[in-house]
Amino acid sequence: MARLRQGTQLGIKIERRDPCLVLFLAGELDIDAGPLLERRMWRTWDTIRCPGLIVDLTGIVFCDSCGAAALIRLLKRVRRAGGRLIITGMPRQVQRRLRLLGVLNLFTIRGTVAEALGDLWESAQDTA
């Protein structure tokens, strides 16, 4: 886990799983963690162009409005590149936060990474 100021922690693990990247997050997604998440993600994204990004939130224990904003920025950048973003393992408190902010419906949400990979494979086959 990356230690951020004031003890905030965010674990970030990025894996290539064809046809996409999977971003596994754990810890706190807050004002301190958002910029770190985006820097790590875009360094990888700019190197490996792919049609989709799966963001697994199973390990997230806290998400504030700044963390939600970071997810929205990820979504916008992936869409601008012509890709799809799918969120998996969304904890109830994150879902509640996104709903209260009025942005939950912007995201494609699946229960597991395997389900999301299936969706992306299906999409890739439809465009082939």
DAUR-V363180 format. One record per residue. N is the residue number from 1. SS is DSSP state (~ for helix, > for strand, _ for the rest). Layout:
# DAUR-V363180
((N/SS) (N/SS))
This chain:
# DAUR-V363180
((1/_) (2/>) (3/>) (4/_) (5/~) (6/~) (7/~) (8/_) (9/>) (10/>) (11/>) (12/>) (13/>) (14/>) (15/>) (16/>) (17/>) (18/_) (19/_) (20/>) (21/>) (22/>) (23/>) (24/>) (25/>) (26/>) (27/>) (28/>) (29/>) (30/_) (31/~) (32/~) (33/~) (34/~) (35/~) (36/~) (37/~) (38/~) (39/~) (40/~) (41/~) (42/~) (43/~) (44/~) (45/~) (46/~) (47/~) (48/_) (49/_) (50/_) (51/_) (52/>) (53/>) (54/>) (55/>) (56/>) (57/>) (58/>) (59/>) (60/>) (61/>) (62/>) (63/>) (64/_) (65/~) (66/~) (67/~) (68/~) (69/~) (70/~) (71/~) (72/~) (73/~) (74/~) (75/~) (76/~) (77/~) (78/~) (79/~) (80/~) (81/_) (82/_) (83/_) (84/>) (85/>) (86/>) (87/>) (88/>) (89/_) (90/_) (91/_) (92/~) (93/~) (94/~) (95/~) (96/~) (97/~) (98/~) (99/~) (100/~) (101/_) (102/_) (103/_) (104/~) (105/~) (106/~) (107/_) (108/>) (109/>) (110/>) (111/_) (112/_) (113/~) (114/~) (115/~) (116/~) (117/~) (118/~) (119/~) (120/~) (121/~) (122/~) (123/~) (124/~) (125/~) (126/~) (127/~) (128/_))
